[in-house]
Amino acid sequence: MNFTKKILLFQLLVAFQSFAQESNHQFHAGLESNGQWYINDNGLKDKFGEPTIQPEKPLRSNTYLLLNYSYKRWNFGIQGESYQDMALLNMNPKYYKNGIGTYFAQYKGDKFDVTLGYFYEQFGSGLLFRTWEDRTLGINNALRGARVNVRPFSFMTIKSLIGRQRTGFDVTDNHIYGTDAEIDLADIFKFKQTQLSFGLTYVGRDEASPFESDKFNTKTTNAYGARVSFNNNGYYFSSELDYKANDIVVQQFNQVEDNLVKPGSGLLVNFGYSKKGFGFDATFRRIENMDFFSERAAKGNNFNDKILNFVPSLTKQHHLSLANIYVFQAQPGVMIDKDLVKNGEIGGQVDIFYDFKKGTALGGKYGTKVSVNFSNWNALPGDFYVNNPQNYGTKFFGLGERYFTDGNIEITKKISNKWLTVFSYINQYYDNKLIASQKGQIRTHIVGGEATYKFNSKTSIRGVAEHLWADSDRKNWASALLEFNLNSKISFFVSDMNNYGNDDENLRMNHYFNGGMAIRKGTTRLGINFGRQRGGLVCVGGVCRMVPESSGLTINLNTSI
């Protein structure tokens, strides 16, 4: 389906929506299209001095059309997807051509609701089970089956589900099933200012093992979790403990061997305090062998395909472009090899926010906002590691080899009614071998300055300048961005990023320039930009995917009715 046909179809849907509203029915539709035209770029060289060339099919797009209809207690939805001529570079190759991605029918009663078809769900923090869609990363791991949510009492909610997980336009052969129960203790004890709840989770994966063994259940992998949450007068605390029963430890993609059988576990603790002008938040996590896929062999795939749980990197999600070159990825798995040994992760992060009041020495006339963040992640400390036959032992607490450290400060200062400035400093440590199986340990210093000038309530100009110093790998980078908002509907930008400190002259000459504009009207947004994409990780919410170096034209369209 070409772009013109998609727009005509959407116009027909707009007309149908008007009829639906007049008939007291509810109809909603959303269209999202992300297209790229890749070009040959003689100016963008690889380490061998070769230019970037366009793929075999240079014109590609990912398009999603979501239709939703509801009447009284019933709700129906369907999502059509088109990948023409193919999906965007480095997306899951199972997404191709046209097809029905998801569909569902749902009934919502006072005490229960039932969903048949595809659905998304999360138990607790998601460390044991979460299905979700993220189009930027090419993730859609919905279950196709049945889900029943029951609320027998005002203080209790029970979720039960069974289904097969989506993979491309198909589903896996095996079943996933689970139950989650949450009890609102504050409702039972009639607390007025305190929130207190307790939850229990069970998840089962029905996949027969290719090996006979008395060390684990060869037909079903069982996982269990418990959690508690508390909130009172600005103070909050939550904790979750998860356990995955003995199973084969898969260490590389598509290699299922019974060399190592171990259980998995996860502990997550979060606490903090927040009031006007001050906030403190701390998170601790320990995970061991917590890779969880609907099929064992999918472990290690590059597209997050068939992933059952949500294990984000708990670090600050920086808005500076150079701070996202060395991005930590959570390390839930086990690797025992003669060249690389690591197991799970342990660590956490701390956030502190403070607003200096107006009229004080540091607050000045308009006040000053300061945020400080620190995160540190290590491998689990090992009692022993044996390669043949494979085995290991770990301590529950303690620090093994360090993966990653990020310490940063951000100061936001309003100088006048028209000027707003932001200063950032970031210090990072990144073990390239342990995280990305590449050589070296990298230490960086990053500074960023941002200034916004408002001509009036709708028109503004914003500039950002960044610099990264690195002691190894690709060395130093510089970046700049200029953004002009003509009004609330139209904006323009130009940017450039240059790895000027690279020891390789071919890479040192690369400038990753981009320019574009965005137009908004009502619920419609059209974005157009032309330029170069730096190869590396693209991350959303602590989950990442790799993208290759490329050049070309990008068009993004979002609209809804």
Backbone torsions as a table, in degrees:
resi	resn	phi	psi	omega
1	MET	NA	121.4	-178.2
2	ASN	-81.3	174.8	-172.4
3	PHE	-63.8	-40.5	-178.5
4	THR	-61.8	-42.4	179.7
5	LYS	-64.9	-35.8	178.5
6	LYS	-63.6	-41.4	-179.7
7	ILE	-67.4	-41.9	178.5
8	LEU	-61.7	-41.3	177.8
9	LEU	-61.6	-41.8	-178.9
10	PHE	-66.0	-36.3	177.5
11	GLN	-63.6	-38.4	175.3
12	LEU	-62.8	-36.6	178.9
13	LEU	-66.9	-35.5	176.8
14	VAL	-61.3	-43.5	178.5
15	ALA	-63.5	-40.3	179.0
16	PHE	-64.8	-35.2	-179.9
17	GLN	-62.9	-40.3	179.8
18	SER	-61.1	-42.6	177.4
19	PHE	-63.7	-41.5	-178.0
20	ALA	-62.9	-41.5	-179.5
21	GLN	-64.8	-39.7	178.8
22	GLU	-65.6	-24.8	-178.4
23	SER	-95.4	11.4	-179.4
24	ASN	63.2	21.5	171.5
25	HIS	-99.3	162.7	178.4
26	GLN	-115.9	126.9	179.1
27	PHE	-133.7	132.6	178.2
28	HIS	-133.1	146.9	178.0
29	ALA	-142.8	147.0	176.9
30	GLY	-138.5	136.5	179.1
31	LEU	-124.1	127.5	175.6
32	GLU	-131.8	127.9	179.4
33	SER	-133.9	124.1	178.5
34	ASN	-120.3	108.3	-176.3
35	GLY	-119.1	148.2	177.2
36	GLN	-138.7	140.3	172.7
37	TRP	-114.6	106.6	-176.9
38	TYR	-83.7	141.3	-177.5
39	ILE	-127.1	160.4	169.2
40	ASN	-69.0	137.3	-178.5
41	ASP	-134.1	99.2	-179.1
42	ASN	-69.2	-18.5	-178.6
43	GLY	-87.1	-11.7	-179.4
44	LEU	-105.4	104.7	-171.8
45	LYS	-103.6	152.4	170.5
46	ASP	-92.4	-174.6	-175.2
47	LYS	-67.5	-14.3	177.4
48	PHE	-96.1	2.9	179.6
49	GLY	83.5	8.3	-179.4
50	GLU	-87.4	140.7	-179.6
51	PRO	-73.5	159.7	175.5
52	THR	-75.5	126.8	-178.7
53	ILE	-112.4	152.0	-179.1
54	GLN	-70.1	150.8	176.8
55	PRO	-68.1	172.2	-177.5
56	GLU	-58.1	-39.1	174.5
57	LYS	-113.6	96.7	-170.8
58	PRO	-76.8	-21.6	-179.0
59	LEU	-100.5	116.3	-174.5
60	ARG	-137.6	154.6	175.9
61	SER	-155.9	148.5	170.5
62	ASN	-113.7	116.6	-176.7
63	THR	-125.6	136.6	-177.5
64	TYR	-129.7	127.7	176.3
65	LEU	-120.2	112.8	-176.9
66	LEU	-108.7	125.2	178.5
67	LEU	-117.8	134.4	-178.7
68	ASN	-137.6	128.8	-179.7
69	TYR	-129.3	134.3	179.6
70	SER	-135.2	145.3	177.5
71	TYR	-146.9	117.2	-176.1
72	LYS	53.7	-115.9	-176.0
73	ARG	-93.7	2.6	-177.2
74	TRP	-101.5	145.3	178.7
75	ASN	-142.0	130.9	-178.7
76	PHE	-129.1	143.0	-179.8
77	GLY	-147.6	152.5	176.4
78	ILE	-150.0	140.6	177.9
79	GLN	-124.3	117.5	173.6
80	GLY	-94.1	144.7	-176.5
81	GLU	-132.8	142.4	-180.0
82	SER	-134.1	129.8	178.3
83	TYR	-125.2	95.5	-173.6
84	GLN	-128.5	136.4	-8.1
85	ASP	-70.9	-22.8	172.8
86	MET	-143.1	175.8	174.7
87	ALA	-69.7	163.0	177.8
88	LEU	-57.1	156.0	-174.7
89	LEU	-53.7	136.5	175.9
90	ASN	65.7	20.2	168.1
91	MET	-84.0	165.4	179.3
92	ASN	-55.8	121.8	-178.3
93	PRO	-64.4	-10.6	176.3
94	LYS	-73.1	-14.3	175.0
95	TYR	-91.1	108.0	-179.4
96	TYR	-155.3	156.0	178.7
97	LYS	56.3	-144.4	-175.3
98	ASN	-120.4	152.5	177.3
99	GLY	-178.9	172.3	173.9
100	ILE	-87.8	117.0	-178.1
101	GLY	-80.5	-52.6	-178.8
102	THR	-143.9	159.0	173.7
103	TYR	-157.8	155.7	-179.8
104	PHE	-160.4	159.8	169.6
105	ALA	-132.1	134.3	-174.4
106	GLN	-136.1	138.6	172.9
107	TYR	-120.2	127.5	-178.9
108	LYS	-113.4	112.5	175.1
109	GLY	-100.4	-176.7	179.4
110	ASP	-70.9	-35.9	-175.8
111	LYS	-110.2	-9.3	-177.8
112	PHE	-157.7	161.3	167.8
113	ASP	-142.1	147.8	-175.6
114	VAL	-125.8	134.6	177.5
115	THR	-125.1	131.8	173.3
116	LEU	-119.7	140.0	-176.8
117	GLY	110.4	-143.5	179.8
118	TYR	-90.0	142.9	178.7
119	PHE	-152.6	160.6	176.2
120	TYR	-115.8	141.5	-178.6
121	GLU	-152.7	157.0	176.5
122	GLN	-141.3	134.1	174.0
123	PHE	-105.4	121.2	179.3
124	GLY	59.9	-132.8	-179.5
125	SER	-76.0	-12.8	-175.3
126	GLY	94.8	-0.8	-176.7
127	LEU	-65.4	-27.7	174.5
128	LEU	-98.2	-37.5	-176.4
129	PHE	-154.2	126.9	170.0
130	ARG	-157.5	132.3	170.3
131	THR	-116.1	139.9	-177.0
132	TRP	-160.8	170.1	177.4
133	GLU	-121.4	132.0	171.4
134	ASP	-138.6	105.2	-173.7
135	ARG	-71.0	-28.8	178.0
136	THR	-62.4	-38.8	-178.7
137	LEU	-92.9	-7.4	-177.9
138	GLY	73.9	32.2	-179.8
139	ILE	-105.4	127.6	166.8
140	ASN	-150.6	97.3	-175.2
141	ASN	-113.4	37.9	179.6
142	ALA	-58.5	156.7	171.6
143	LEU	-97.0	142.4	172.0
144	ARG	-109.0	114.6	-176.8
145	GLY	172.6	-128.5	-177.0
146	ALA	-137.2	142.5	175.7
147	ARG	-134.9	135.2	177.9
148	VAL	-127.6	122.2	174.8
149	ASN	-109.9	125.7	-176.2
150	VAL	-121.8	138.4	176.0
151	ARG	-124.1	79.0	-175.0
152	PRO	-66.9	-29.9	177.8
153	PHE	-133.2	164.0	-179.4
154	SER	-63.9	-22.5	-175.1
155	PHE	-102.4	5.7	-175.0
156	MET	-135.3	136.1	173.0
157	THR	-129.5	131.0	179.4
158	ILE	-123.3	127.1	177.1
159	LYS	-114.5	132.8	176.1
160	SER	-133.8	142.9	-176.7
161	LEU	-152.3	158.2	171.8
162	ILE	-151.9	141.6	179.8
163	GLY	178.5	177.3	174.9
164	ARG	-112.5	143.2	-171.6
165	GLN	-85.6	141.2	179.1
166	ARG	-68.1	140.0	172.0
167	THR	-145.4	107.2	-171.0
168	GLY	65.9	-132.5	176.0
169	PHE	-95.3	11.9	-178.2
170	ASP	-121.4	-174.0	174.3
171	VAL	-131.5	161.9	179.0
172	THR	-69.7	164.5	-179.1
173	ASP	-79.3	-26.0	-173.8
174	ASN	-98.3	165.2	-177.0
175	HIS	-101.7	149.6	170.3
176	ILE	-118.4	135.7	177.3
177	TYR	-142.1	157.2	-178.0
178	GLY	-172.3	165.8	178.0
179	THR	-141.5	139.6	176.9
180	ASP	-134.6	131.4	179.6
181	ALA	-124.6	134.0	177.6
182	GLU	-129.0	133.0	-179.0
183	ILE	-116.2	126.5	178.4
184	ASP	-89.3	95.5	-178.1
185	LEU	-67.6	-29.2	178.4
186	ALA	-63.3	-34.6	177.8
187	ASP	-70.5	-39.3	179.7
188	ILE	-63.7	-45.7	-175.5
189	PHE	-93.5	5.9	175.5
190	LYS	59.2	39.7	174.5
191	PHE	-70.0	137.5	-177.8
192	LYS	-98.1	-34.9	-177.1
193	GLN	-114.7	2.6	-176.9
194	THR	-119.3	134.0	172.7
195	GLN	-105.0	127.7	-178.4
196	LEU	-146.2	123.9	-178.7
197	SER	-141.3	159.8	-178.9
198	PHE	-137.9	139.3	-178.1
199	GLY	-137.7	153.1	177.0
200	LEU	-131.2	143.3	-176.5
201	THR	-133.9	141.8	168.8
202	TYR	-133.3	135.2	175.1
203	VAL	-134.3	134.7	177.2
204	GLY	-124.8	137.8	174.3
205	ARG	-113.1	119.7	-177.2
206	ASP	-96.2	88.6	177.6
207	GLU	-140.4	116.0	-178.8
208	ALA	-66.6	138.5	178.0
209	SER	-76.7	145.5	175.9
210	PRO	-75.0	-3.4	-177.3
211	PHE	-124.1	144.9	171.3
212	GLU	-84.6	136.3	-177.9
213	SER	-161.3	147.7	173.1
214	ASP	-100.6	7.4	-179.4
215	LYS	-87.3	-18.7	-178.5
216	PHE	-155.6	165.3	177.0
217	ASN	-72.6	112.6	-172.6
218	THR	-81.6	-3.8	179.9
219	LYS	-109.3	-35.2	-175.0
220	THR	-135.8	134.9	172.7
221	THR	-101.4	120.4	-176.6
222	ASN	-104.1	141.6	178.6
223	ALA	-138.3	143.4	-174.3
224	TYR	-133.9	151.4	178.4
225	GLY	-150.3	154.8	175.4
226	ALA	-141.1	146.3	-177.4
227	ARG	-148.6	159.7	177.1
228	VAL	-142.7	146.7	-179.5
229	SER	-140.0	138.6	-176.8
230	PHE	-139.4	140.6	178.3
231	ASN	-150.7	126.8	179.3
232	ASN	-156.2	121.1	170.7
233	ASN	51.8	43.6	177.2
234	GLY	93.6	-17.7	177.5
235	TYR	-92.8	141.5	178.4
236	TYR	-145.3	152.7	-179.6
237	PHE	-152.1	137.9	173.3
238	SER	-147.2	150.5	179.2
239	SER	-149.9	146.8	178.5
240	GLU	-139.6	134.8	177.4
241	LEU	-122.4	126.2	-176.6
242	ASP	-126.2	150.7	-180.0
243	TYR	-141.2	130.7	176.0
244	LYS	-114.0	124.8	-173.3
245	ALA	-64.9	165.3	179.4
246	ASN	-46.9	133.6	178.6
247	ASP	-159.1	166.8	175.7
248	ILE	-61.9	132.4	175.4
249	VAL	-90.5	107.2	178.3
250	VAL	-86.8	125.1	-173.8
251	GLN	-106.9	-18.1	178.0
252	GLN	-141.7	151.4	-176.9
253	PHE	-54.8	130.2	173.0
254	ASN	64.9	22.4	177.4
255	GLN	-125.2	91.5	-179.1
256	VAL	-98.6	108.8	-179.3
257	GLU	-131.0	148.8	-178.1
258	ASP	-93.7	31.9	178.9
259	ASN	-65.8	-31.4	-173.6
260	LEU	-140.4	126.5	177.4
261	VAL	-124.9	121.8	-177.1
262	LYS	-147.7	157.6	171.0
263	PRO	-82.7	170.4	174.7
264	GLY	-123.9	157.2	-179.3
265	SER	-153.0	155.9	178.0
266	GLY	-147.5	139.0	175.2
267	LEU	-130.3	124.8	-179.7
268	LEU	-127.4	128.2	179.4
269	VAL	-131.5	131.8	177.7
270	ASN	-136.1	133.5	176.8
271	PHE	-150.6	159.9	-179.1
272	GLY	178.4	-174.5	-179.3
273	TYR	-148.3	141.4	-178.4
274	SER	-145.0	134.5	170.5
275	LYS	-148.2	175.2	-178.1
276	LYS	-61.2	120.1	176.6
277	GLY	91.6	-6.6	-179.4
278	PHE	-152.0	139.9	176.3
279	GLY	-152.5	146.9	178.6
280	PHE	-139.3	130.2	-179.5
281	ASP	-140.9	132.1	179.4
282	ALA	-131.9	138.7	179.5
283	THR	-131.4	133.6	175.3
284	PHE	-124.2	138.5	177.0
285	ARG	-143.7	138.0	171.9
286	ARG	-128.8	121.7	178.6
287	ILE	-131.3	138.9	-179.7
288	GLU	-137.0	122.3	178.2
289	ASN	51.2	50.6	-177.6
290	MET	-107.6	20.1	165.6
291	ASP	-62.5	132.0	-179.0
292	PHE	-144.1	110.2	-178.9
293	PHE	-123.4	154.3	179.0
294	SER	-67.8	-21.7	171.7
295	GLU	-131.7	131.1	-174.7
296	ARG	-55.7	-41.9	-173.9
297	ALA	-65.2	-14.5	-177.9
298	ALA	-76.9	-14.2	-179.2
299	LYS	-56.8	129.0	178.4
300	GLY	93.5	-1.7	177.0
301	ASN	-68.1	155.2	-172.1
302	ASN	-86.8	3.7	-171.8
303	PHE	-121.3	10.4	-175.3
304	ASN	55.9	28.8	179.6
305	ASP	-74.0	138.7	176.2
306	LYS	64.6	21.6	179.8
307	ILE	-81.1	134.7	-175.3
308	LEU	-98.5	-25.7	-174.8
309	ASN	-121.0	170.5	-175.7
310	PHE	-117.0	108.4	-178.5
311	VAL	-124.7	80.1	-178.6
312	PRO	-78.2	160.3	171.4
313	SER	-75.8	121.0	-178.4
314	LEU	-88.0	74.0	175.8
315	THR	-134.4	168.9	179.5
316	LYS	-66.5	136.1	176.6
317	GLN	-90.3	94.8	-173.6
318	HIS	-72.0	145.5	175.4
319	HIS	-93.4	-11.6	175.7
320	LEU	-74.7	135.6	-176.1
321	SER	-66.6	-39.1	-177.5
322	LEU	-72.0	-23.1	177.8
323	ALA	-74.2	-7.5	-179.5
324	ASN	-107.5	20.4	173.6
325	ILE	-82.7	-46.1	177.6
326	TYR	-107.3	89.9	-174.5
327	VAL	-106.6	130.3	178.5
328	PHE	-74.7	138.0	171.7
329	GLN	-115.3	135.5	-179.5
330	ALA	-54.5	145.4	-176.1
331	GLN	-120.1	75.9	-176.3
332	PRO	-82.2	-13.4	-169.8
333	GLY	-95.2	-174.2	-178.1
334	VAL	-122.5	138.6	174.6
335	MET	-139.6	118.8	175.6
336	ILE	-123.7	106.8	-176.9
337	ASP	-144.4	158.7	-179.5
338	LYS	-62.9	-24.5	-178.9
339	ASP	-103.6	-14.3	-175.8
340	LEU	-153.4	122.7	177.8
341	VAL	-128.2	124.6	175.1
342	LYS	-159.4	157.7	-177.9
343	ASN	-150.6	115.4	171.9
344	GLY	58.7	-159.0	179.0
345	GLU	-154.5	156.2	174.6
346	ILE	-145.6	136.5	-178.8
347	GLY	162.4	-158.4	-179.3
348	GLY	175.8	-172.5	177.7
349	GLN	-145.7	155.7	179.7
350	VAL	-129.3	133.1	175.3
351	ASP	-119.1	134.2	174.5
352	ILE	-129.4	128.4	178.2
353	PHE	-120.9	135.8	178.3
354	TYR	-146.7	133.9	176.7
355	ASP	-108.0	115.9	173.0
356	PHE	-75.2	125.9	-172.1
357	LYS	-67.7	155.6	175.5
358	LYS	-61.8	140.2	177.4
359	GLY	89.0	-8.2	176.4
360	THR	-87.8	170.8	-176.3
361	ALA	-60.3	-41.9	-179.4
362	LEU	-91.7	-19.1	179.7
363	GLY	-82.2	-33.4	-179.2
364	GLY	66.7	-159.4	-175.2
365	LYS	-69.8	-32.5	-172.5
366	TYR	-114.6	-0.4	-178.0
367	GLY	87.3	162.2	-179.4
368	THR	-137.7	132.4	178.4
369	LYS	-105.6	131.2	179.4
370	VAL	-127.0	131.8	173.8
371	SER	-128.4	134.6	179.7
372	VAL	-123.4	134.6	-179.5
373	ASN	-135.1	140.2	174.0
374	PHE	-140.6	131.5	175.9
375	SER	-134.1	147.1	179.5
376	ASN	-147.9	132.4	-178.0
377	TRP	-134.3	132.5	-179.9
378	ASN	-127.9	160.2	168.4
379	ALA	-70.4	160.5	176.4
380	LEU	-69.1	142.2	178.0
381	PRO	-71.0	129.6	-176.5
382	GLY	-99.6	134.4	170.7
383	ASP	-73.4	-38.5	178.5
384	PHE	-163.2	154.2	172.7
385	TYR	-135.8	128.5	179.4
386	VAL	-124.7	131.7	-175.9
387	ASN	-89.9	-30.1	-175.9
388	ASN	-147.1	107.1	-6.9
389	PRO	-72.5	150.5	-174.0
390	GLN	-66.7	136.9	176.6
391	ASN	-168.1	159.0	176.2
392	TYR	-157.8	162.9	173.2
393	GLY	-139.5	143.6	-178.6
394	THR	-130.3	156.5	169.4
395	LYS	-87.2	149.4	-178.4
396	PHE	-71.0	-42.9	176.9
397	PHE	-116.7	160.5	-177.2
398	GLY	120.7	170.2	-175.7
399	LEU	-120.6	128.3	171.5
400	GLY	-91.0	-148.5	179.6
401	GLU	-64.7	143.3	-176.2
402	ARG	-80.8	131.0	174.0
403	TYR	-86.7	-51.2	-163.3
404	PHE	-159.1	141.9	172.0
405	THR	-138.4	139.4	177.6
406	ASP	-140.9	117.2	173.5
407	GLY	-120.2	131.4	-174.6
408	ASN	-150.4	157.6	175.6
409	ILE	-137.6	141.3	178.4
410	GLU	-132.4	127.6	-178.3
411	ILE	-118.5	122.4	178.7
412	THR	-111.3	122.7	-173.6
413	LYS	-133.9	122.7	174.1
414	LYS	-90.3	118.7	-176.4
415	ILE	-85.8	-38.7	179.3
416	SER	-152.6	-175.2	177.7
417	ASN	-64.9	-18.7	-176.9
418	LYS	-106.9	-24.2	-174.3
419	TRP	-109.7	130.7	172.4
420	LEU	-129.1	130.6	-178.0
421	THR	-124.4	151.6	177.1
422	VAL	-136.4	129.8	175.3
423	PHE	-118.9	135.7	-179.8
424	SER	-131.4	140.8	170.4
425	TYR	-131.5	134.0	-176.8
426	ILE	-134.2	133.7	175.6
427	ASN	-121.9	126.3	-174.9
428	GLN	-129.6	149.7	168.3
429	TYR	-125.6	132.7	-174.0
430	TYR	-139.7	118.2	177.5
431	ASP	-90.0	101.2	-173.7
432	ASN	-66.1	-30.9	-178.5
433	LYS	-72.7	-48.0	-176.6
434	LEU	-70.0	-35.3	-176.0
435	ILE	-86.6	-47.5	-172.1
436	ALA	-116.5	8.1	179.6
437	SER	57.3	33.5	175.9
438	GLN	-121.4	165.3	-172.5
439	LYS	-72.3	139.9	164.4
440	GLY	106.0	157.5	171.3
441	GLN	-116.8	136.3	-170.4
442	ILE	-122.5	132.9	174.1
443	ARG	-120.7	130.8	-175.7
444	THR	-127.6	153.7	166.9
445	HIS	-125.6	129.7	-178.1
446	ILE	-128.9	132.0	173.5
447	VAL	-123.2	145.5	178.7
448	GLY	-143.5	137.7	176.4
449	GLY	-125.5	136.4	-177.1
450	GLU	-135.0	137.3	178.2
451	ALA	-138.4	134.3	177.5
452	THR	-122.8	130.2	177.6
453	TYR	-116.8	125.4	-179.6
454	LYS	-99.8	116.6	175.1
455	PHE	-73.0	-38.0	175.7
456	ASN	-158.0	-166.3	-175.5
457	SER	-68.0	-17.9	-177.0
458	LYS	-115.7	-24.1	-173.6
459	THR	-108.5	131.3	-179.7
460	SER	-153.4	162.4	174.5
461	ILE	-131.9	140.2	-175.2
462	ARG	-133.2	135.1	177.1
463	GLY	-126.9	141.7	178.9
464	VAL	-132.9	131.3	175.0
465	ALA	-125.3	135.4	-176.9
466	GLU	-136.2	153.3	172.8
467	HIS	-145.7	139.2	177.9
468	LEU	-123.8	127.5	171.4
469	TRP	-105.9	127.6	177.1
470	ALA	-128.8	141.0	-175.6
471	ASP	-86.9	-4.4	179.4
472	SER	-158.6	-168.2	-179.1
473	ASP	59.5	-119.8	-174.9
474	ARG	-92.1	2.4	176.0
475	LYS	61.3	-139.3	-164.9
476	ASN	-83.3	147.2	177.1
477	TRP	-131.2	154.1	171.0
478	ALA	-135.1	147.6	-177.3
479	SER	-148.2	149.3	177.3
480	ALA	-147.1	147.9	-179.8
481	LEU	-141.1	138.0	173.9
482	LEU	-129.6	126.1	-175.8
483	GLU	-128.6	132.3	-179.4
484	PHE	-123.5	119.7	177.7
485	ASN	-101.2	103.9	-178.0
486	LEU	-65.5	-41.8	175.4
487	ASN	-161.5	-165.6	-178.3
488	SER	-72.6	-6.9	-175.2
489	LYS	-110.9	-24.8	-173.5
490	ILE	-130.7	132.6	177.2
491	SER	-143.3	155.2	-179.9
492	PHE	-132.7	155.1	175.2
493	PHE	-150.9	153.7	168.4
494	VAL	-136.7	145.5	-179.7
495	SER	-151.5	161.4	175.3
496	ASP	-150.9	147.5	177.6
497	MET	-139.2	133.0	-175.1
498	ASN	-138.2	130.5	177.6
499	ASN	-90.9	63.1	-170.2
500	TYR	-68.6	-17.7	-177.0
501	GLY	-95.3	4.4	-177.1
502	ASN	-64.3	138.1	178.5
503	ASP	-67.5	-23.2	179.3
504	ASP	-88.2	119.1	-176.1
505	GLU	-61.7	-35.5	179.7
506	ASN	-60.3	-42.2	-179.3
507	LEU	-79.0	-27.1	-179.5
508	ARG	-66.1	-27.0	-176.2
509	MET	-82.8	-11.3	-175.3
510	ASN	-72.8	128.6	171.1
511	HIS	-114.2	124.2	179.8
512	TYR	-96.4	77.5	-178.2
513	PHE	-86.3	151.6	176.6
514	ASN	-149.4	148.5	174.6
515	GLY	-149.8	145.4	-178.7
516	GLY	-174.4	-173.0	-178.8
517	MET	-149.5	161.7	176.3
518	ALA	-135.3	138.7	178.8
519	ILE	-124.3	129.7	-179.8
520	ARG	-123.6	136.6	173.6
521	LYS	-148.6	113.6	-176.5
522	GLY	61.8	-125.0	-179.7
523	THR	-95.0	13.9	-178.2
524	THR	-109.7	135.2	175.3
525	ARG	-132.9	130.5	176.3
526	LEU	-120.2	123.3	178.4
527	GLY	-119.4	134.9	179.5
528	ILE	-132.3	129.8	173.3
529	ASN	-148.0	153.4	-179.9
530	PHE	-129.8	135.2	178.7
531	GLY	159.9	-154.0	-173.0
532	ARG	-116.0	145.3	177.1
533	GLN	-107.0	122.1	175.3
534	ARG	-69.9	132.1	177.2
535	GLY	-70.0	143.4	179.6
536	GLY	147.8	-153.3	-176.3
537	LEU	-89.7	138.2	166.6
538	VAL	-113.2	125.1	-172.2
539	CYS	-123.6	140.7	174.6
540	VAL	-134.1	118.4	177.3
541	GLY	62.2	29.8	178.4
542	GLY	85.9	2.5	175.8
543	VAL	-114.5	137.2	-169.3
544	CYS	-127.4	161.2	167.7
545	ARG	-141.4	152.8	179.2
546	MET	-84.2	140.2	173.0
547	VAL	-125.5	146.8	-179.7
548	PRO	-86.6	165.5	171.9
549	GLU	-64.1	136.6	179.9
550	SER	-159.1	163.8	176.3
551	SER	-138.1	148.2	177.4
552	GLY	157.3	-166.4	-178.0
553	LEU	-105.5	134.2	-179.9
554	THR	-121.9	133.8	176.4
555	ILE	-128.0	127.0	178.4
556	ASN	-122.3	128.6	179.1
557	LEU	-127.0	128.4	174.6
558	ASN	-130.7	130.6	176.0
559	THR	-153.7	156.2	-179.4
560	SER	-152.1	157.7	176.4
561	ILE	-136.1	NA	NA
